[in-house]
Amino acid sequence: MAKTTQKLSSSIVASFKKRVNTISEERRTWQDTEFKSSNNALYDLLAQIYQLYDDSKGATAADEAKREWLLAQCAKRNFKLNKNPSFIQLCVKLVFTDNDTDSRRISSYARVLTAAAQSSEVAVAADVPVFIRKYGGIEEIRASLAKNTKTPKQRADAGRSIALNSKSIAEVTVDGSKNNATALKGSFVLLVGVVTAMGTVDVKHVCYELAPSDKLYSAKTAVNAALSNVYTNNDKQTKAAAKQLSQETAIADKNARALSVGEAADTDTIKAAA
């Protein structure tokens, strides 16, 4: 009986190893061919990893052996791990890590799958892609889970508000916006230009948040990225100003204390002379 159980456990673990390696190969194929054009394959890969996790929650001998194998493989490849990595973290690390893979991106994948595992909206692995899309994608979910971190959408919204309340630095007349002023009023555009030798900007193209006609594509993603940049730069300047004010206040306090000590010393000298 014991031998039969051990044989079954070994078979389960062997199957698990094969599945991990297969997903790793699929990941390499996806990264080489589809990475830049589509997230669908990525979400499917993450769903497959979630299935591995879902199949390994029974705390059986086979499940323990799976974890030990994952740890051994990560150690063999000299991967940096947390003190007590979760099963999801180990799987993601093993499947996605290459020498040129961004560790921050891998961490994001693990965070998203962990969030999915804790969500009542994810009952089976097939729910993972739906969950990711519903909440705006990998980076949106990652940012929403990090403390004091704004999601890309939140940064763009904040940048929009900052831009609307900022002082105008230039006005440019563009036929496309002038001829569609009523429909485009209040929306944002990006002016793509080249800096000349005189320091002026030679505008070559306009990206519209809302396309003024069917002949043009909207560039909402690009506009949001620019608005996010508005927020980031404003935040950086605000923090720099706050730091400078703090330093100036500290110096003023130090000088005030020194002056106070000096005045007290002068008072003591006068009293002693009297």
Backbone bond lengths (Angstrom), bond angles and torsions (degrees), N, CA, C in turn:
res aa  C-N    CA-C-N  psi(-1)  N-CA   C-N-CA  omega(-1)  CA-C   N-CA-C  phi
1 M - - - 1.466 - - 1.525 110.75 -
2 A 1.360 115.55 -45.24 1.455 120.82 -179.32 1.525 110.36 -63.42
3 K 1.345 115.85 -40.32 1.456 119.96 -179.60 1.523 110.91 -65.71
4 T 1.337 115.40 -38.17 1.464 120.33 179.48 1.526 110.25 -64.16
5 T 1.361 116.09 -44.25 1.466 121.32 179.35 1.524 111.17 -62.99
6 Q 1.347 115.01 -42.15 1.456 120.10 179.59 1.524 111.23 -65.15
7 K 1.330 115.72 -38.95 1.458 120.50 179.14 1.525 110.75 -65.53
8 L 1.340 115.75 -40.80 1.467 120.66 179.03 1.522 110.27 -64.53
9 S 1.337 115.51 -43.66 1.458 120.33 179.17 1.518 111.06 -61.09
10 S 1.314 116.88 -43.23 1.469 121.45 179.53 1.521 110.86 -62.83
11 S 1.333 115.80 -38.52 1.464 121.00 179.32 1.528 110.71 -65.45
12 I 1.337 115.83 -41.06 1.469 120.53 179.71 1.525 110.40 -64.68
13 V 1.332 115.89 -43.91 1.466 120.45 -179.46 1.524 110.70 -66.55
14 A 1.319 117.05 -40.05 1.465 120.78 178.75 1.522 110.49 -61.96
15 S 1.330 115.65 -41.05 1.463 120.61 177.74 1.527 110.85 -64.55
16 F 1.331 115.66 -39.69 1.459 121.36 179.08 1.533 110.28 -61.92
17 K 1.325 116.73 -46.66 1.459 121.08 179.94 1.533 110.62 -58.46
18 K 1.320 115.11 -43.30 1.467 120.16 -178.95 1.522 110.57 -62.98
19 R 1.330 116.44 -40.50 1.464 120.34 -179.45 1.529 111.57 -66.64
20 V 1.344 117.03 -40.81 1.463 120.71 177.70 1.526 110.31 -60.83
21 N 1.327 116.22 -46.45 1.462 120.49 -179.69 1.524 111.78 -64.65
22 T 1.334 116.44 -36.54 1.462 120.59 178.52 1.523 110.82 -65.32
23 I 1.345 116.73 -43.95 1.464 120.57 178.41 1.528 110.17 -63.29
24 S 1.330 116.78 -37.88 1.461 120.85 178.50 1.527 110.84 -60.90
25 E 1.339 115.94 -42.78 1.460 120.49 178.41 1.529 110.77 -65.25
26 E 1.333 116.45 -40.74 1.457 120.20 177.88 1.524 110.61 -63.76
27 R 1.341 115.65 -36.82 1.460 119.77 178.21 1.526 110.16 -62.55
28 R 1.322 117.68 -43.17 1.463 120.44 -179.94 1.524 110.86 -62.65
29 T 1.328 115.81 -41.92 1.463 120.23 178.49 1.525 110.48 -63.28
30 W 1.339 115.32 -44.74 1.471 120.39 178.43 1.522 110.85 -60.52
31 Q 1.330 117.21 -45.34 1.458 120.86 -176.52 1.522 110.99 -65.66
32 D 1.334 116.48 -34.24 1.463 120.83 -178.66 1.524 112.63 -77.28
33 T 1.337 117.81 -29.67 1.463 119.78 -171.03 1.524 115.34 -116.71
34 E 1.326 118.28 -31.29 1.462 119.40 -171.43 1.518 114.94 -121.15
35 F 1.321 117.60 -6.87 1.463 121.37 -170.83 1.523 113.25 -54.03
36 K 1.331 116.30 -43.95 1.455 119.68 -173.88 1.523 113.60 -80.37
37 S 1.303 118.31 -15.42 1.451 119.78 -172.79 1.520 115.43 -111.84
38 S 1.309 117.93 -18.72 1.456 118.09 -174.60 1.514 112.25 -154.32
39 N 1.332 115.25 140.40 1.464 121.07 176.19 1.523 112.05 -95.89
40 N 1.326 116.56 -8.61 1.458 119.45 -175.82 1.523 112.79 -58.65
41 A 1.326 116.13 -44.61 1.465 119.79 -179.56 1.530 110.80 -65.22
42 L 1.338 116.49 -37.06 1.465 120.32 177.75 1.526 110.64 -62.13
43 Y 1.316 116.39 -46.28 1.463 120.02 -179.27 1.524 111.40 -63.22
44 D 1.342 115.72 -34.88 1.468 119.58 177.38 1.532 110.75 -67.37
45 L 1.333 116.45 -39.47 1.462 120.10 176.65 1.528 111.11 -62.29
46 L 1.316 116.03 -43.32 1.460 120.09 179.00 1.527 110.88 -64.78
47 A 1.329 116.41 -35.44 1.465 120.17 177.02 1.528 110.58 -64.86
48 Q 1.331 116.40 -37.64 1.465 119.77 178.19 1.529 111.56 -66.48
49 I 1.333 115.91 -38.16 1.475 119.56 176.50 1.524 109.47 -65.71
50 Y 1.315 116.09 -39.58 1.468 120.03 178.14 1.528 109.91 -61.21
51 Q 1.329 116.70 -37.42 1.463 120.54 178.95 1.527 110.40 -64.29
52 L 1.340 116.50 -39.26 1.472 120.14 176.16 1.523 110.44 -59.83
53 Y 1.324 115.22 -44.24 1.475 120.65 178.01 1.525 110.77 -63.08
54 D 1.334 115.75 -44.81 1.459 120.61 -177.04 1.534 111.52 -64.50
55 D 1.320 115.42 -31.69 1.473 120.33 -179.99 1.532 112.58 -80.97
56 S 1.326 116.29 -4.43 1.471 119.08 -172.03 1.525 112.72 -122.24
57 K 1.322 117.12 27.74 1.466 121.04 -176.73 1.522 113.12 -98.79
58 G 1.333 117.06 8.70 1.459 119.18 -173.76 1.511 115.79 -85.77
59 A 1.334 117.60 -4.66 1.473 121.84 -179.21 1.524 112.16 56.61
60 T 1.326 115.49 32.13 1.465 120.18 177.73 1.526 109.01 -84.96
61 A 1.330 115.81 173.67 1.462 120.15 176.92 1.525 110.59 -60.77
62 A 1.323 115.56 -37.38 1.465 120.35 179.02 1.530 110.59 -64.98
63 D 1.335 116.46 -41.38 1.465 120.43 179.23 1.527 111.33 -64.33
64 E 1.314 116.61 -38.95 1.463 121.10 177.27 1.525 110.47 -65.40
65 A 1.329 115.38 -39.27 1.465 120.10 179.39 1.537 110.64 -66.22
66 K 1.327 116.03 -36.70 1.473 120.10 177.23 1.525 110.36 -59.94
67 R 1.336 115.82 -48.08 1.461 120.47 -179.02 1.528 111.20 -62.15
68 E 1.327 116.29 -42.52 1.464 120.30 179.51 1.523 110.75 -62.27
69 W 1.329 116.26 -39.45 1.463 120.23 178.69 1.523 110.71 -65.64
70 L 1.346 116.79 -42.27 1.465 120.74 178.16 1.529 110.79 -60.67
71 L 1.317 116.30 -45.31 1.464 121.19 178.81 1.527 111.03 -60.96
72 A 1.336 115.56 -43.42 1.462 120.68 -179.30 1.530 111.39 -63.87
73 Q 1.332 116.39 -40.67 1.457 120.81 179.96 1.530 111.06 -66.55
74 C 1.316 116.31 -40.43 1.474 120.76 178.63 1.526 110.41 -66.08
75 A 1.328 115.69 -40.24 1.470 120.24 178.42 1.528 110.36 -65.75
76 K 1.320 115.63 -39.97 1.466 121.23 -179.47 1.526 110.92 -61.34
77 R 1.339 116.23 -32.86 1.469 120.86 -178.49 1.524 112.39 -97.02
78 N 1.336 115.53 7.09 1.472 121.32 177.52 1.529 113.37 59.51
79 F 1.331 116.00 37.09 1.457 119.92 176.84 1.528 110.06 -75.72
80 K 1.318 116.27 140.88 1.456 120.35 174.88 1.525 108.90 -80.50
81 L 1.322 116.06 129.57 1.462 120.91 -177.61 1.520 110.41 -126.59
82 N 1.335 115.36 158.83 1.458 120.46 172.15 1.527 108.97 -67.34
83 K 1.314 116.78 169.27 1.456 120.92 -178.67 1.521 111.69 -59.84
84 N 1.322 116.17 -40.84 1.466 120.10 179.53 1.527 109.18 -136.32
85 P 1.344 117.44 75.64 1.465 120.62 -175.00 1.527 112.61 -65.19
86 S 1.319 114.87 145.29 1.461 120.00 177.65 1.527 109.71 -78.32
87 F 1.327 115.80 166.64 1.466 121.20 178.70 1.531 109.63 -59.99
88 I 1.334 116.33 -41.82 1.469 121.09 179.64 1.524 110.07 -62.57
89 Q 1.325 117.41 -45.51 1.464 120.75 -179.80 1.525 111.35 -60.23
90 L 1.306 116.88 -41.06 1.463 120.80 -179.89 1.528 111.17 -65.05
91 C 1.320 116.07 -44.72 1.468 119.99 -179.69 1.526 111.10 -63.20
92 V 1.324 116.27 -46.77 1.462 120.60 -179.39 1.524 110.24 -62.21
93 K 1.315 116.19 -43.36 1.463 121.01 -179.58 1.520 110.87 -60.24
94 L 1.314 116.01 -45.53 1.460 120.67 -176.38 1.524 111.75 -70.25
95 V 1.321 116.75 -38.61 1.463 120.51 -177.59 1.528 112.03 -72.91
96 F 1.332 117.66 -41.00 1.463 120.39 -169.28 1.522 116.01 -100.42
97 T 1.314 118.41 -19.22 1.468 118.45 -172.31 1.525 113.04 -75.33
98 D 1.322 114.32 124.24 1.454 123.87 168.68 1.521 105.89 -131.86
99 N 1.309 116.62 172.84 1.458 119.29 -179.19 1.524 112.23 -61.52
100 D 1.341 116.87 -30.78 1.458 120.34 -176.10 1.534 112.66 -103.99
101 T 1.315 117.29 14.37 1.461 120.64 -178.81 1.526 110.13 -88.72
102 D 1.313 115.83 134.35 1.459 122.28 179.97 1.531 109.85 -69.22
103 S 1.336 117.09 118.16 1.465 121.05 -178.16 1.521 111.42 -64.61
104 R 1.334 116.58 -30.55 1.468 119.98 178.77 1.529 110.34 -65.47
105 R 1.329 116.26 -38.25 1.459 120.32 179.63 1.526 110.14 -67.01
106 I 1.323 116.31 -40.71 1.466 120.14 178.39 1.521 110.45 -62.78
107 S 1.314 116.20 -41.35 1.461 120.89 177.21 1.514 110.62 -61.45
108 S 1.333 116.50 -37.78 1.463 121.18 178.62 1.531 110.87 -63.60
109 Y 1.338 116.87 -42.20 1.463 120.58 178.75 1.529 110.59 -60.67
110 A 1.339 115.82 -43.87 1.466 119.83 -179.84 1.527 111.09 -64.78
111 R 1.332 116.72 -40.24 1.466 120.81 178.69 1.531 111.04 -61.86
112 V 1.334 114.70 -43.35 1.469 119.43 -178.31 1.526 110.81 -65.06
113 L 1.329 117.55 -43.83 1.464 120.54 179.52 1.525 111.18 -67.21
114 T 1.325 116.90 -35.05 1.467 120.39 176.66 1.522 109.99 -65.74
115 A 1.329 116.35 -41.55 1.467 120.51 177.15 1.518 110.65 -63.35
116 A 1.338 115.90 -39.12 1.468 120.11 178.41 1.524 110.61 -63.91
117 A 1.335 115.87 -40.40 1.465 120.68 -179.46 1.527 111.68 -64.69
118 Q 1.327 116.51 -27.57 1.462 121.15 -178.37 1.528 112.66 -93.58
119 S 1.329 116.06 -5.76 1.467 120.54 -176.52 1.526 111.78 -90.55
120 S 1.316 115.41 138.49 1.469 120.67 176.33 1.525 111.18 -72.08
121 E 1.348 115.98 -12.04 1.465 120.70 -179.22 1.527 112.05 -81.97
122 V 1.320 117.35 -11.51 1.466 120.81 -179.45 1.520 108.69 -112.59
123 A 1.329 114.81 103.48 1.466 120.59 179.98 1.520 111.33 -98.59
124 V 1.342 115.56 -32.64 1.473 121.08 179.80 1.517 108.25 -137.84
125 A 1.320 116.49 167.66 1.462 121.58 -176.73 1.529 112.51 -57.90
126 A 1.320 116.88 -33.66 1.470 120.59 -179.19 1.521 112.50 -63.54
127 D 1.341 117.03 -17.59 1.464 120.99 179.46 1.527 112.43 -79.80
128 V 1.327 116.94 -15.76 1.468 120.76 -175.30 1.528 112.71 -60.99
129 P 1.358 120.15 -51.89 1.465 119.37 178.85 1.539 112.50 -58.79
130 V 1.323 116.18 -38.01 1.472 120.50 178.71 1.523 109.86 -63.96
131 F 1.321 116.20 -43.04 1.465 122.72 179.40 1.532 110.66 -60.99
132 I 1.335 116.63 -45.35 1.465 120.85 -178.53 1.525 110.90 -64.72
133 R 1.320 116.57 -45.16 1.466 119.62 -179.32 1.529 111.24 -65.68
134 K 1.324 116.10 -39.95 1.464 120.45 -178.02 1.512 112.00 -58.70
135 Y 1.322 116.41 -38.29 1.462 120.39 -176.33 1.530 113.37 -100.47
136 G 1.334 116.07 22.27 1.463 120.46 167.53 1.504 118.03 91.15
137 G 1.337 117.83 6.03 1.461 119.27 178.28 1.519 113.26 104.02
138 I 1.318 115.01 175.82 1.465 122.43 -174.53 1.528 111.83 -57.66
139 E 1.325 117.35 -52.39 1.462 120.67 -174.14 1.522 112.59 -68.35
140 E 1.325 116.91 -35.55 1.465 119.86 177.26 1.526 110.22 -61.90
141 I 1.331 116.29 -45.64 1.464 120.45 -179.17 1.524 110.63 -67.08
142 R 1.334 116.14 -43.80 1.471 119.69 179.99 1.525 111.25 -58.62
143 A 1.334 115.47 -46.67 1.460 119.68 -177.86 1.524 111.76 -66.27
144 S 1.337 115.94 -36.03 1.463 119.02 -178.91 1.531 111.42 -68.90
145 L 1.340 116.63 -22.47 1.465 120.91 179.86 1.520 112.44 -87.37
146 A 1.341 116.59 -19.87 1.464 120.52 -178.01 1.528 110.31 -84.45
147 K 1.326 116.51 139.67 1.462 121.00 -179.43 1.527 110.17 -67.74
148 N 1.343 115.40 138.34 1.465 122.57 175.16 1.526 113.47 56.97
149 T 1.335 116.33 26.35 1.459 120.16 179.40 1.522 109.72 -116.30
150 K 1.318 116.74 128.73 1.458 120.88 178.45 1.527 109.32 -85.74
151 T 1.304 116.44 143.21 1.459 120.39 176.01 1.529 108.27 -73.70
152 P 1.349 118.13 162.75 1.468 119.78 177.39 1.528 112.52 -53.37
153 K 1.320 117.31 -39.30 1.468 120.19 179.28 1.529 110.86 -66.24
154 Q 1.335 116.70 -41.89 1.461 120.19 179.23 1.524 110.93 -64.49
155 R 1.335 117.20 -38.88 1.467 120.51 177.94 1.526 110.51 -65.09
156 A 1.349 115.59 -41.78 1.467 119.20 179.37 1.532 110.78 -64.90
157 D 1.322 117.22 -41.79 1.476 121.00 179.00 1.526 110.79 -63.38
158 A 1.341 115.74 -41.86 1.471 119.95 178.68 1.525 110.07 -66.22
159 G 1.348 116.16 -40.78 1.460 120.49 178.28 1.523 111.90 -63.68
160 R 1.328 116.22 -36.15 1.465 121.08 177.71 1.523 110.19 -60.54
161 S 1.327 115.95 -46.39 1.464 121.16 -179.68 1.530 110.82 -63.91
162 I 1.344 116.09 -42.30 1.471 120.53 179.61 1.523 110.30 -63.15
163 A 1.346 116.31 -45.28 1.463 120.77 -178.75 1.530 111.52 -62.74
164 L 1.315 117.14 -41.93 1.468 121.02 -179.24 1.528 111.89 -63.46
165 N 1.335 115.57 -29.37 1.465 119.88 -177.60 1.528 113.61 -100.42
166 S 1.335 116.24 6.39 1.463 120.42 -179.54 1.524 111.52 -88.48
167 K 1.318 114.87 158.13 1.455 120.76 178.83 1.527 109.82 -72.57
168 S 1.324 117.60 141.10 1.460 122.13 179.84 1.525 110.18 -69.20
169 I 1.344 116.53 135.64 1.467 119.73 178.15 1.531 111.81 -107.57
170 A 1.326 117.39 -14.06 1.466 120.87 177.51 1.524 109.59 -171.67
171 E 1.324 116.01 156.73 1.471 121.79 174.15 1.517 108.04 -127.33
172 V 1.334 115.63 128.54 1.460 121.32 -178.79 1.525 108.88 -125.62
173 T 1.308 116.37 133.35 1.463 120.41 177.61 1.522 109.94 -92.92
174 V 1.329 116.15 123.90 1.460 122.35 179.36 1.522 108.23 -123.27
175 D 1.306 116.42 128.96 1.465 120.21 -176.13 1.528 112.21 -55.09
176 G 1.321 116.10 -44.19 1.460 119.51 -176.91 1.513 112.79 -58.77
177 S 1.325 117.42 -40.78 1.460 120.36 179.42 1.520 111.56 -80.13
178 K 1.322 116.53 -34.86 1.465 120.36 179.93 1.529 110.92 -64.56
179 N 1.321 116.11 -39.94 1.467 120.47 -178.70 1.523 113.51 -77.87
180 N 1.350 116.41 -12.63 1.469 120.79 179.78 1.527 110.89 -128.24
181 A 1.327 115.16 34.32 1.469 121.16 -173.80 1.523 112.48 -58.33
182 T 1.320 117.52 -40.38 1.468 120.50 -177.58 1.523 111.43 -63.00
183 A 1.332 116.18 -45.11 1.468 120.41 -178.02 1.529 112.19 -74.29
184 L 1.335 117.29 -31.23 1.460 120.74 -173.90 1.529 114.30 -95.85
185 K 1.316 117.47 -9.54 1.469 120.43 -175.58 1.539 111.58 -53.52
186 G 1.341 116.10 128.86 1.459 121.30 177.58 1.519 113.96 90.96
187 S 1.343 116.95 -12.86 1.475 119.21 178.38 1.523 108.86 -87.74
188 F 1.328 116.56 169.80 1.456 121.11 -178.05 1.518 111.13 -108.06
189 V 1.338 115.75 154.52 1.459 122.19 175.78 1.520 108.33 -134.34
190 L 1.320 115.79 161.31 1.463 122.33 171.84 1.517 108.03 -114.55
191 L 1.302 116.91 130.60 1.458 121.14 175.62 1.522 108.04 -99.81
192 V 1.316 115.72 117.89 1.464 120.70 179.99 1.519 107.57 -94.64
193 G 1.322 115.68 116.44 1.457 118.82 -175.87 1.503 113.41 -141.62
194 V 1.321 114.88 174.41 1.465 122.75 -179.83 1.524 108.52 -119.67
195 V 1.322 116.37 133.35 1.465 120.21 177.79 1.527 108.56 -77.22
196 T 1.335 116.38 126.07 1.465 121.58 -178.86 1.527 110.64 -85.30
197 A 1.337 115.49 174.49 1.467 120.91 178.72 1.525 111.37 -63.64
198 M 1.328 116.85 -23.72 1.464 121.22 179.75 1.527 112.00 -86.23
199 G 1.341 116.19 -4.14 1.462 119.63 -179.94 1.514 113.87 90.34
200 T 1.334 117.06 -0.59 1.462 120.11 176.23 1.526 109.20 -82.38
201 V 1.331 116.51 168.43 1.465 121.39 179.68 1.523 109.25 -111.80
202 D 1.308 116.00 119.87 1.458 122.38 177.85 1.529 108.08 -90.22
203 V 1.332 117.23 101.99 1.463 122.09 -175.50 1.526 110.55 -71.67
204 K 1.329 115.45 127.87 1.469 120.82 -176.15 1.531 113.22 -112.11
205 H 1.337 115.68 -24.71 1.468 118.25 -173.53 1.520 109.27 -158.08
206 V 1.330 115.66 154.46 1.465 121.15 177.58 1.527 109.41 -123.06
207 C 1.337 116.65 129.31 1.465 121.47 174.65 1.521 107.46 -105.04
208 Y 1.312 116.71 122.79 1.454 121.45 -177.04 1.533 111.93 -99.36
209 E 1.318 115.14 136.60 1.461 119.55 173.25 1.529 109.35 -64.62
210 L 1.321 115.66 -41.00 1.463 122.66 174.93 1.518 107.37 -117.25
211 A 1.324 117.25 120.07 1.464 120.46 -177.71 1.530 110.26 -62.90
212 P 1.351 118.15 125.79 1.471 120.63 -178.87 1.526 113.80 -71.67
213 S 1.338 117.16 -14.65 1.461 119.98 178.49 1.523 109.47 -156.80
214 D 1.328 115.77 167.75 1.468 120.71 179.06 1.522 112.19 -68.04
215 K 1.328 116.45 -14.50 1.457 120.38 -178.46 1.525 112.34 -80.74
216 L 1.333 116.95 -11.26 1.464 121.10 -177.86 1.520 110.81 -120.91
217 Y 1.324 115.58 148.20 1.463 121.40 176.07 1.519 109.24 -88.50
218 S 1.321 116.07 142.99 1.464 119.13 173.49 1.523 108.10 -76.77
219 A 1.319 115.68 154.87 1.469 120.76 -178.49 1.527 109.39 -126.73
220 K 1.325 115.23 50.09 1.455 119.89 -175.49 1.522 112.26 -61.48
221 T 1.333 117.08 -39.88 1.466 120.30 -179.74 1.525 110.93 -63.36
222 A 1.329 116.05 -43.08 1.465 120.46 179.43 1.524 110.66 -66.31
223 V 1.316 116.77 -40.37 1.465 120.60 178.81 1.527 110.40 -64.51
224 N 1.327 116.66 -42.83 1.473 119.91 178.25 1.525 111.30 -62.68
225 A 1.334 116.20 -37.14 1.464 119.69 177.76 1.527 110.43 -64.15
226 A 1.327 116.20 -39.46 1.466 120.37 178.53 1.523 110.92 -67.71
227 L 1.337 117.06 -40.06 1.466 120.68 178.44 1.529 110.65 -66.95
228 S 1.325 116.08 -35.03 1.456 120.44 175.08 1.525 109.81 -62.52
229 N 1.343 116.04 -38.11 1.459 121.50 177.26 1.529 110.83 -64.70
230 V 1.335 116.56 -36.74 1.471 121.21 176.30 1.525 109.42 -58.92
231 Y 1.334 115.19 -47.21 1.470 119.94 179.67 1.524 111.22 -62.54
232 T 1.348 116.79 -46.72 1.463 121.16 -177.00 1.519 111.79 -60.54
233 N 1.341 116.49 -45.35 1.465 119.91 179.72 1.522 111.76 -66.52
234 N 1.318 115.75 -40.78 1.472 119.34 178.68 1.528 110.61 -64.01
235 D 1.334 115.81 -41.31 1.465 120.60 179.09 1.535 110.70 -63.59
236 K 1.329 115.58 -40.47 1.469 120.39 179.45 1.524 110.19 -64.03
237 Q 1.327 117.18 -44.10 1.459 121.52 -179.80 1.525 111.09 -66.36
238 T 1.331 116.39 -39.04 1.466 120.73 179.21 1.521 110.96 -63.43
239 K 1.341 115.32 -43.30 1.469 119.50 179.26 1.521 111.14 -66.63
240 A 1.344 116.95 -38.44 1.467 120.61 179.12 1.523 110.53 -64.53
241 A 1.358 115.89 -41.28 1.462 120.23 179.21 1.521 110.92 -65.98
242 A 1.341 115.83 -40.22 1.469 120.29 179.24 1.526 110.80 -65.03
243 K 1.347 115.81 -39.11 1.469 120.49 179.12 1.524 110.50 -65.07
244 Q 1.341 116.34 -43.05 1.463 120.53 179.61 1.526 110.95 -64.04
245 L 1.339 115.78 -42.83 1.465 120.14 178.22 1.519 110.82 -61.73
246 S 1.339 116.37 -41.15 1.459 120.92 179.10 1.523 110.97 -62.47
247 Q 1.346 116.04 -41.89 1.460 120.61 179.15 1.527 111.36 -65.69
248 E 1.330 115.69 -42.33 1.471 120.11 179.36 1.528 110.91 -65.17
249 T 1.325 116.26 -39.32 1.459 120.80 178.63 1.526 110.55 -64.72
250 A 1.351 115.55 -41.38 1.464 120.04 179.30 1.529 110.95 -62.96
251 I 1.339 116.70 -41.49 1.473 121.00 178.68 1.521 110.41 -65.21
252 A 1.347 115.98 -42.99 1.462 120.10 179.42 1.525 111.05 -62.57
253 D 1.317 116.67 -41.68 1.470 120.90 177.96 1.528 110.85 -63.45
254 K 1.338 115.49 -41.63 1.469 120.17 179.88 1.521 110.71 -62.95
255 N 1.357 115.61 -43.20 1.455 120.13 179.52 1.531 110.92 -65.77
256 A 1.348 115.49 -38.44 1.468 119.83 179.93 1.528 110.49 -64.58
257 R 1.351 115.31 -40.47 1.458 118.53 178.92 1.532 111.28 -66.03
258 A 1.341 115.35 -40.75 1.460 119.77 178.55 1.521 111.00 -63.59
259 L 1.343 116.17 -41.61 1.459 120.91 178.36 1.515 111.21 -63.83
260 S 1.340 114.67 -39.78 1.464 119.88 179.75 1.524 111.06 -64.02
261 V 1.341 115.69 -41.80 1.468 120.22 178.29 1.520 110.27 -64.93
262 G 1.340 116.10 -40.82 1.460 120.30 179.21 1.513 112.39 -63.51
263 E 1.339 115.76 -43.36 1.465 120.35 178.92 1.519 110.83 -64.13
264 A 1.355 116.35 -39.12 1.465 120.08 179.25 1.526 110.48 -65.02
265 A 1.342 116.09 -38.37 1.468 120.17 178.74 1.521 111.14 -65.89
266 D 1.344 116.44 -40.32 1.465 119.89 178.18 1.514 111.20 -63.96
267 T 1.330 116.52 -39.08 1.472 121.02 -179.93 1.532 110.04 -63.98
268 D 1.346 116.23 -43.18 1.461 120.57 179.02 1.516 111.05 -63.25
269 T 1.350 116.60 -37.91 1.470 120.62 179.62 1.520 111.07 -64.68
270 I 1.338 116.28 -42.20 1.476 121.75 -179.72 1.522 110.12 -63.64
271 K 1.355 115.26 -43.26 1.467 119.63 -179.29 1.509 110.44 -64.49
272 A 1.334 117.39 -39.42 1.457 121.10 -178.96 1.530 109.77 -66.30
273 A 1.332 117.46 -38.82 1.468 121.71 -179.95 1.525 111.03 -66.95
274 A 1.328 115.56 -35.51 1.467 119.96 179.78 1.527 109.99 -70.46
